[in-house]
Amino acid sequence: MQELEQKTSSVRSWMNIGLMILFIFGMGLYAFFAVGDLGQPDWSYGTVQDVPAQSPYSTYERQLAPQHVRGAPGE
């Protein structure tokens, strides 16, 4: 009787391990096909101009008192 219980327990353990492996493999396949690579997007923002005379975002106004500096402002 002990041998039969041990054999049944061993088979159940291997079945559980196999089911877990199949579950993880199935999740990977689902992620591969559901997410997948959709290719290049069909929209284009064009080029962003980064020349100081043409882009208002490429230059900053000069600050009178620099930050994180010890001493009087403007020193």
C-alpha positions in Angstrom: 0.0 0.0 0.0 2.9 2.4 0.8 4.5 1.9 -2.6 1.2 2.7 -4.4 0.8 5.9 -2.4 4.3 6.9 -3.1 4.0 6.2 -6.9 0.7 8.1 -7.0 2.3 11.1 -5.2 5.2 11.1 -7.5 3.0 11.0 -10.6 0.8 13.9 -9.2 4.0 15.9 -8.5 5.3 15.5 -12.1 1.8 16.3 -13.5 1.7 19.5 -11.4 5.2 20.5 -12.6 4.2 19.8 -16.2 1.0 21.8 -15.9 2.9 24.8 -14.4 5.4 24.6 -17.3 2.6 24.5 -19.8 0.9 27.4 -18.1 4.0 29.6 -18.2 4.7 28.6 -21.8 1.0 29.5 -22.7 1.4 32.9 -21.0 4.5 33.6 -23.0 2.7 32.6 -26.3 -0.2 34.8 -25.4 2.0 37.8 -24.6 4.0 37.2 -27.9 0.9 37.2 -30.0 -1.2 39.7 -28.1 1.5 42.4 -27.7 3.8 41.5 -30.5 5.7 44.0 -32.8 3.2 46.2 -34.6 5.9 47.8 -36.8 6.5 51.4 -37.5 3.7 53.8 -36.5 2.0 55.6 -39.3 2.2 59.1 -37.8 5.1 61.4 -38.0 5.9 64.5 -36.0 8.6 65.6 -38.4 11.9 67.1 -37.3 12.2 69.3 -34.3 14.2 72.5 -35.0 17.0 72.9 -32.4 18.7 76.0 -33.7 18.6 78.8 -31.1 17.2 81.3 -33.6 14.3 79.1 -34.7 13.2 77.2 -31.5 11.9 79.0 -28.5 12.7 75.9 -26.3 16.4 75.7 -27.0 17.5 78.8 -25.1 16.9 79.9 -21.6 16.7 83.4 -20.2 19.7 84.4 -18.1 19.0 84.5 -14.4 20.1 87.5 -12.3 20.9 85.4 -9.3 22.1 81.8 -9.9 20.7 79.1 -7.7 22.6 76.9 -5.3 25.5 79.4 -4.9 26.6 80.8 -1.6 27.0 84.5 -1.1 25.1 87.6 -2.2 22.9 87.3 -5.3 24.8 88.0 -8.5 28.2 87.4 -6.9 
